[in-house]
């Protein structure tokens, strides 16, 4: 029987899985009777490199093809040798993309149909390269198969069979559970903070599934975050009731009260709110302190969503989900119909370039116009003649993440390590790089913090040397003499 390995046909069948199971089983039978396995391997790798592993293909599409490849290779070669060989180029390429981890985590927890979400629902325990089988681990001898003759004797295929789970293989691309857990924590925080109707029950369900994969300890911080959201709803209802009873609820406020040490770093922006809003926040804080005793609130004034009802002589507008800075701008125009950009910038403590861009939103709604350079005026009567028209606008302007970028979060973690380093050097005068790293591993790499590698620590300390905050001499770091 002649066998023709047409790589285009096979690649097409792989992407069609599971509709291609019959064709894969036929090919499996052919491979067992021929010596064309090396030829098939080379052609599949070449096809993936030319069609899949380049900048023209998005990361989600690569992950979709990767999942289909894993499932197809399981049918074609249960030993795992073909799977490990063919997917190696995909592993190397995925490491080079900055958004790989975020795309994986998003696929795991998205609502629609997703291959990775289906894998998560299976609820299997995570198997990574660091997990080694125990000596007494029982093997199903009835289904045992010997390793193929072309298998590497230094890499037993038993581990490939154990770690052929799709999510485990994606984690093994980076070799770090902490990286995936931290990315999930950031995405979860973003969803909870940017959506007033976030389904906490759904998030708890996904969290429990992730616990089966990563363990309770890894996801404890996420559990506290979800508890904060549930508790915030109850506390907000109590405070709003107290303010309404005392007649001080002029501007209704709902808040998310977060345990700062358990949440990822927030994106920091400077913005002073309108005095009326600021006064209402102080009343809210006072009620919280009465309710919680020795605890208080520190407001993130640039975060949140605002619903506005705007009444003008010729029109009424209802705007939903405006950002605090946009709401503050229009509230100041309620006090005074004309503002100079520099004056408003000074009051709001927002840079003029940023403020000008934010005012542009209100210009697009025909509420503010620029009458002369850097002077803006409220448009009380529209030239468009929209008299007695109710306009309902759902604002989705600049729906960017409320969390700090991964790079900013990592920089903050490194600055935390810096406090440990300075403490060490103040007590011990000078230390080599390896000793500093060992002490940090014992005391600083706790909680959700990703461990700092020796090379990353060296780059960080060398940067401190260039900034004249450290002195490096003969392989030892020490603090400069004041």
N, C-alpha and C positions, 0 to 999 in steps of 0.2 A: 504494500500500500504506500503510495507516495504522499508525503506530507509537505505542504508549502506553508511556511511561516510568513505571512504577509503582515508586517508590523502595523500598517494603517488599519487593517481589519481588526487586529487584536486590540489596538488602542481604542477603536470605536466601540468594541464589545465591552471593554472594561468600563467605560463611562456610562454604558447602558445598564450596568448591574442594577437590579437583579434579573432583568429581562434576558440577560445573556448567560444565565446559569447553564442552560443546555449546551451552548457552544463551548463554554469553559470546560464542562465535563468531557466533551468530545476531545478537546485539545489535551486535557489531562491524560486521557487514554492513549493518545498519539505519542505524547512525551515519554510515557512509560515504555514504549516499544521502539523508541528511536534515541539517538544521542544529540538531539537538537536543542537541549536545554541551554547550553552556553550561547548558541545563536539567538534564541528567543530573548535571553537576558540582555544581550548587547543591543538588539534592535529596540526593545522596549525602553531601555535607558536612553538611547539616542533619540527616540521619538519624544520622550518626555522632556528632554533638555531643549529640543528645538521647538516644540509646540506649547509647552506648559511653563517651563522655568525661565521666564524672561519678564521684563518690566511691562510688557503689553497685557499681561494676565493679572487680574486682581487677586489679592490674597484669599478672599472667600472662595473664588473659583478654583484656586490651587488646592485649598483644603477639601473642597468637594471632590475633586479628582483623586486626592490622596486617600480619602475614605473609601471611594469606589475601588481604588487599587488594592487596599488592604483586604477588602471583602472578596474581591476577585481572586487574589493570590491565595487566600485561604482555601478556595475551592480547587484551584489549580495545583497547589503544593501544600498539603497540610503540615509538612515538616517545618516550614517557616524559612527555609534557606532562600527560596526565590523571593519571598517577601522582603527579607532583610537586604538582599542584594539590590533589588530594583528600587526600593524606596530610599536608599542611601543618598542619591543626588537630591531627592526632595527634602530630606532632613537638612542637608547642607545649605540648600537655597532658602528654606524657611528661616534658618538662623540669621540670614542676612537681611531679613525684612523686619522693620521696627514695629509693624502693626500686627505681627503674627499672633502674639499672645492675646491681644485685645480681640482679634477676630475669633479666636478659639473660644474665649470666655463668653463673648457675645452669642456665638452659635449654641453654646451649652445651655444658655438661659433664655433664648428668645422664644416668643409665644408660638410662632408659626411652625410648620413642619421643618425639621432639621435633623440631619443624620447624627450630629453630635448630641443633640437633645435626646434622641431615641436611645443612644448608647448610655447616656446618663441615667435614664429611667430604668435601665436594666439593674442598676444598683450594685454592680460588682465592686469589690474592693480594688483600690488602685495598686497596680504592680509596676514598680519602677526598677531601674537597674540596680539601685542600692538594696533592693529586697532580694535575699538569697533563699532558696528553698531549704527547709529544715531537713536533717538527716532522715527523720522518720516520715517524711512526706510520702504518702502512698501514691503510686502511679497505677492508672487503670491499665493493667497488663493486657487485657483483651484488645485494647485499641492501640497498644504500643507499636511504634514503627521505628526501625533503625535509621540512623542518620544517613543521608545520601553519600555516595562515594566521593563527591566533590565538595563535601562540607569541610570547613576549617576545623582541624582537630583541637585548636586552641580556643574555640568558641563553641561550646556545646549548644545544640539546638534546643535543649530542654528549656532554657531560659527564653528562647524565642517563642516557644509554644505558650509559656506562662505569661509573657508580656505582649502577646499579640492583640490584646484589647486595644481598641482604637484610642481611647483617651489616654491610656498608659503610654502608648507610643508617642503621642503628641507631647506629653510631659517629658518623656525621655529625650525629645529633641533638644530641650534646654537642660534637662537633668536637675530641675529645681521645682519642688512643689511650691515653695514660698513665692516664686515669681508668679505662678498662676493664682494662688490665693490672694496675693496683694492686688493683682489686676482685677479679680472678681470683686474684691472689697471696694476698689475705686469705682467700678461700674455700678455696683449696688448703691454706693453713696450718691452717685450722680442721678440715678433713677429716683431715689427717695427724695432728693432735694429739688428736682426739676419737675416733678409731677405731683399735683395736689391730690390726684385720685389713684395713687400707686396702690396696687393690690398686694397688701402685706401678707395675706394668706398664701398667695402664689409664691411670693419670695421666700416665705418660710418653708414651703414645700420643696423648692429647689435647694434651699440651704440644707435641709435634711438629706437630700440625695447627694449633695456634695460632701456631707459629713461621712457618708459611707465610703467615698473615694479618698478623702484627704484626712479624715479623723476629726474628732471634736476639738482638740486643742488648736489645730490650725485655723479653725473657723469661729473661735470663741468671740473674737472682736466683731464679726458680722452678726452674730447672735445678739450681742449688746446693741448694735446699731438698730436692728429691727425692733428690739424691746423699747428703745428710745422713741421710735415713731409711735408705737402703740400708747406709751405713757404720755407722750406729748398731747395726743388728742384728748385724753382724760383731763390733764392739767389745764389745757387751754379752755375747755368747757367750764371748769370751776372758776378760772380767773375771769372769763367773760361774764359769768353770772354775777360774780362779786362786783365787777365794774359797772354792770348794768343796774344793779341794785342801788349803788351809790350815785348813779347819774353821771359817771365819769367816762362812759364809753362813747365819746364823740367820734372817734375813728376806730372802728372795729379792727382788732389785730388777732390773727391766729399765728402761732409760732411752732416751730420744731425745736424742741429743747434737747440738745445733743450732749452726750458725755465726751468732752473734747479729747480725752486721751485714747478713745477707742476709734475715732474717725480719722480718715486720711486728711492730709493737709488741704486747706481750702485755698482757692485763688484769692490773693489779697488785692483789693482796690480801695482807694481812698474816696469817700463820698460822705458829705454831711447832709443829712436829710432836712426837710422843712421843719422849722421850729415846732409847728403844731404836731407833727408826727413824732418828733423827738420827745415832746412833753408826754404824749400818750404812751410811748415806750417806757418812760420813767414810771408812770403809774402802773403799767403792766409789771415792771420789775419789782415794784414795791409790793404788789399783791403776791408775786411769786415768793419773795422773801418771807412774807407773812405765812404763806402756805408751807414752805420748806425749811423754815428756821435759818440755819447758818449757811445756806446756799444762795447764790445770786446768779444773774444772767449777764453775759457779755455778748452784745449784739453784733452780728455780721451784717452791717447796714447795706452793703452792696449786693447782698443775696436776697432772693425772695421774688414774689409776684404780687402785683397790685391790680385791683379792679377799680376803674374810675368811671364816674358818671359826670359828664361835662355838659353844662347847660349854658347856651349862648342865646342872644336875642333871636336868632333865626334858625337855630338847630340844637338838637340834643344828641349827644354821642355817648355810647356805652363801650368802654374799652376793657377787655379782659386780658389778664396776664401781662401787664406792662411791667417792665423792670423798675426797681426803686429809683434809679437815676432819672429815667424818663418821667416818672410821676413827680419827682422833686422839681424838675424843670417847669412843668406846667403849673404846679402849685405856686411857684414863685411868680409866674406870670399872672396868677390870680391876685397877688398882692400889688403888683405894679405891671402895667401893660407894656412897658418898654424897658429893655435891659441892654447894657453894653456887655459884650462877651467877657471882657476882663473882670468887670464887677461881679457878674454872676459866677464866674470861675473862682473868684476869691471867696465868695460866700459859700459855695458848694465844695470848695477845695478839690476841684477836678481840673486837670490841665486843659487849657483852652482848646488844644487840638482835639482832645477827646470830647469835650463839651460841644464843640461845633458839629462833630459827627452825630452826637446824640440828638441835638436840636434838629438835625436833618429829618429825623423821623416825624416830628411834629410839623415840619414844613410840608412833608408829603401828605399829611392829613389836612392841609390848609388851615391850620390853627395858628401857626407862627410864620411870619415872613421877615426877610431881611430888608429893612428900609434904607440902610446905608452900610458901608463897610463896618462889620463887627457890631452893628446895632440891630436888634431883633425886636419885633413888635407883635403883640397878640392880635389876631384877626377876629374881631368880634362879630362882624357881619361879612359873610362870605360873598365874594363877587360871583359865585356860581349860582346864587339864588336858591339854595337848598333850605327854604323856609319850612319850619315845622316838620322836618324830616328826622326820624329816629335812625341813627346809624349805629349798628352793632359791629364792632370790630374785635376779632380775636387776634391779638398781637403775638407774632412768632418771630419778632425781630431779634437777631443775634442769639439764637438758641444754642449758645456754646456751653461747654462744660463748666460747672461750678467748682470743680476740683482743680487743684494744681496739676500741672503736667507731670508725667513720670519723671522727667529730668529734674524738675523743681523739687519733687518729693525726695528724690535720691540725694539731691544737694542738701536738703534739710537733714536727712539722716546722717550724711557725712559730717555736717556741722555738729550733730549730737555726739558723734564719735570724737570730734575735736575736743570737746570738754573733757572726755576721758583721757585723751592723750596729754593734754596740758596738766591734768591732775597727776598723771603718772610721772611726767618729766619734772614737775615741781618737787615730788617726793624722792625720785631716784636719780635726778640730775640728767643722765643720758641713757638711752636704750637703743639697741639695734632694731631693725624693721621686724624681724621674726618675733622678738620678744613682745613688741607692741601689739602685733597681731594676735599672739597667744592670749594676752591679757584681755583684749577686746572680745575675743571669742568666749571668754569665761564670764564677762560682766556686761558687755554692751550689746551683743547680738541676741536680744530678747524680744518677745512679742512678735508683731508682724514684720519686723525689720528684716530685710534681705541681708544675708551675711555678706560682708565685704571681703572680697578675695585679696590675697597678698599683693597681686599686681595692682588692683584698684587702690588699695591703701597706699602703695608706693607712689602712685601718680598723685594722690591727694596730698601726701606729706611733702612731696617735691614741689607741689604748687604752693604750699605754705612756706617752703624755703624761699621760693622766688618772691613771695610777698613779704619776706623778711620777718615772718612770725616764727620761724624755726631756723636752727643752724644745723647743717649736716657736715660731719667731719669724721673721717676714718671709719665709715660704716655706722656711725652713731648719730642719732637725732637728739638735740637738746634745745632748750629755750634760750633765746638771746638774752644777754645780760642787759639789764635796764640801766 
